[in-house]
Amino acid sequence: MISSVRGEVLSVGLDHAVVEVGGVGFAVFATPATLGGLRRGQEARLETLLVVREDSLTLYGFADAEERELFVLLQTVSGVGPRLALATLAVLDPQSLRRALADGDTATLTRVPGVGRKSAERLVVELRDKVVAPAPVLAGDVRPLVTGNAHRDQVVEALVGLGFTARPAEAAVDGILAGDPDAEPAALLRSALATLGRT
């Protein structure tokens, strides 16, 4: 298993980055928050997990080991695959996710695209005893909004890929662009996820 990668960041997209390791460029899929911390041309280190499927090998990257552990833990629940696990971590940071699971907060969990009430209840039942609740904090449960260029169609497509329907995705992106027309794509995606999570 590829447990981590370290090297120069060749490119950063909306849902993945390419990191060169020993002359080989690895496409690493990650959350907007993780991707937002990477800079093209700079060295980066990511915790990773290689997911092997019959027709694909997909490498997922994480800012730290805690995020990777939650990614693995989420997939122990029936019906949760890598895509949904990554979407969960895109909407909820590790602390917020652990708190929601420990407290049985299904309302917070249903902010994740693809997680309905029954799925949220199943996540709580199966994972509540496997996580340690963090100390209470005053911050909100959704990742902070980051301002930052208006690649509208790309961002809408990425949101649809995460499980949102096109119309709400377009509305969320357009609303953010109205206030910040020059938002960076990754920041625009994070903000749209937060907006859609609240609705």
C-alpha positions in Angstrom: 0.0 0.0 0.0 1.2 3.5 -0.7 0.9 5.1 2.7 2.3 8.5 1.9 3.8 10.6 -1.0 6.3 13.4 -0.8 7.5 15.5 -3.8 6.9 18.5 -6.0 3.4 19.4 -6.7 3.1 19.5 -10.5 -0.6 20.7 -10.7 -3.6 21.2 -8.5 -7.1 20.6 -9.8 -10.5 20.8 -8.3 -10.6 17.3 -7.0 -6.9 16.1 -7.2 -3.3 17.1 -7.4 -0.4 15.6 -9.2 2.7 15.0 -7.0 6.0 13.9 -8.6 7.8 11.2 -6.6 11.0 9.8 -8.0 10.2 11.0 -11.5 6.6 9.6 -11.5 3.6 11.8 -11.2 0.9 10.5 -8.9 -2.7 11.7 -9.2 -3.9 12.1 -5.7 -7.6 12.7 -5.0 -8.3 14.8 -1.9 -10.8 17.2 -0.3 -10.9 20.9 -1.3 -9.3 21.8 2.1 -6.3 19.5 1.6 -5.9 20.7 -2.0 -6.1 24.3 -0.9 -3.0 23.8 1.1 -0.9 22.7 -1.9 1.0 25.0 -4.1 2.3 24.2 -7.6 6.1 24.0 -7.7 6.4 23.5 -4.0 7.2 20.3 -2.1 4.3 18.6 -0.3 3.8 15.5 1.8 0.4 13.7 2.0 -0.8 10.7 3.9 -2.3 8.4 1.3 -4.4 5.4 0.8 -4.5 3.3 -2.4 -8.0 2.0 -3.2 -7.9 -1.0 -5.5 -10.9 -1.9 -7.6 -11.4 -4.4 -10.4 -11.1 -1.7 -13.0 -9.1 1.0 -11.3 -6.3 2.0 -8.8 -7.1 5.3 -7.1 -4.9 7.1 -4.7 -6.5 9.3 -2.1 -4.5 11.9 -0.1 -5.0 13.5 3.3 -3.5 16.3 5.3 -2.9 14.1 8.3 -3.3 10.5 9.6 -6.5 11.3 11.5 -8.3 12.2 8.3 -7.1 9.0 6.6 -8.2 6.9 9.5 -11.7 8.5 9.3 -11.8 7.9 5.6 -11.1 4.2 6.2 -13.5 4.0 9.1 -16.4 5.5 7.1 -16.0 2.8 4.5 -16.6 0.1 7.1 -20.3 1.1 7.0 -22.4 -0.6 4.4 -23.1 1.5 1.4 -20.2 3.9 2.0 -17.5 3.8 -0.6 -14.4 6.0 -1.2 -16.4 8.7 -3.1 -18.9 9.2 -0.3 -16.2 9.0 2.4 -14.3 11.7 0.6 -17.4 13.9 0.2 -18.0 13.5 3.9 -14.6 14.8 4.8 -15.0 17.6 2.2 -18.1 18.9 4.1 -17.1 18.0 7.7 -13.6 18.4 9.1 -12.4 15.4 11.3 -13.4 17.1 14.6 -16.9 18.0 13.4 -17.4 14.5 12.0 -16.3 12.8 15.2 -18.6 15.0 17.2 -21.6 14.4 15.0 -21.0 10.6 15.2 -20.5 10.6 18.9 -23.5 12.8 19.6 -25.8 11.0 17.2 -26.2 14.3 15.3 -27.9 13.0 12.1 -28.8 16.5 11.0 -25.2 17.4 10.6 -24.4 14.2 8.8 -27.2 14.7 6.3 -25.4 17.9 5.1 -23.2 15.5 3.1 -24.4 14.9 -0.4 -25.6 11.3 -0.7 -26.3 10.9 3.0 -30.0 10.8 3.8 -31.6 10.3 7.2 -31.4 6.5 7.1 -27.8 6.6 6.0 -27.0 9.1 8.7 -28.6 6.9 11.4 -26.7 3.9 10.1 -23.4 5.8 10.4 -24.2 6.8 13.9 -25.2 3.3 15.0 -22.1 1.6 13.4 -19.5 4.3 14.3 -20.6 6.0 17.5 -18.6 3.6 19.7 -15.6 3.7 17.4 -14.8 7.5 17.6 -13.8 9.7 20.5 -15.8 12.9 20.7 -13.7 16.0 20.7 -14.0 18.7 23.4 -16.9 21.1 22.7 -16.0 24.1 20.5 -17.8 27.2 19.4 -16.9 26.9 15.7 -19.5 25.7 13.2 -19.5 22.1 11.9 -18.8 23.0 8.2 -15.3 23.8 7.1 -14.7 27.6 7.1 -15.3 29.5 3.9 -12.3 30.6 2.1 -12.4 33.4 -0.4 -10.3 33.0 -3.1 -11.5 32.8 -9.8 -14.6 32.0 -11.4 -14.4 28.6 -13.2 -18.1 28.2 -12.8 -18.7 25.2 -15.0 -15.8 23.2 -13.6 -16.9 23.8 -10.1 -20.5 22.9 -10.9 -19.3 19.7 -12.5 -17.2 18.8 -9.5 -20.2 19.4 -7.2 -22.4 17.1 -9.4 -19.6 14.5 -9.2 -19.8 14.7 -5.4 -23.5 13.9 -5.6 -25.4 17.2 -5.8 -28.0 17.8 -8.4 -27.1 20.4 -11.1 -29.6 23.2 -10.2 -28.8 23.6 -6.5 -25.1 23.3 -7.4 -25.4 26.1 -10.0 -27.3 28.3 -7.6 -24.7 27.9 -4.8 -21.8 28.7 -7.2 -23.6 31.7 -8.7 -24.4 33.0 -5.3 -20.8 32.9 -4.2 -19.6 34.4 -7.5 -22.0 37.3 -7.0 -20.1 38.3 -3.9 -16.6 37.3 -5.0 -16.3 37.2 -8.9 -12.6 36.4 -8.6 -12.8 33.4 -6.3 -10.2 30.8 -6.9 -11.7 27.5 -8.1 -10.7 25.4 -5.1 -12.0 28.1 -2.7 -15.2 28.4 -4.7 -15.7 24.7 -4.4 -15.2 24.7 -0.7 -17.6 27.7 -0.3 -20.2 26.0 -2.4 -19.9 22.8 -0.4 -20.4 24.7 2.8 -23.4 26.5 1.3 -25.0 23.3 0.0 -24.3 21.6 3.3 -26.3 24.1 5.2 -29.3 23.7 2.9 
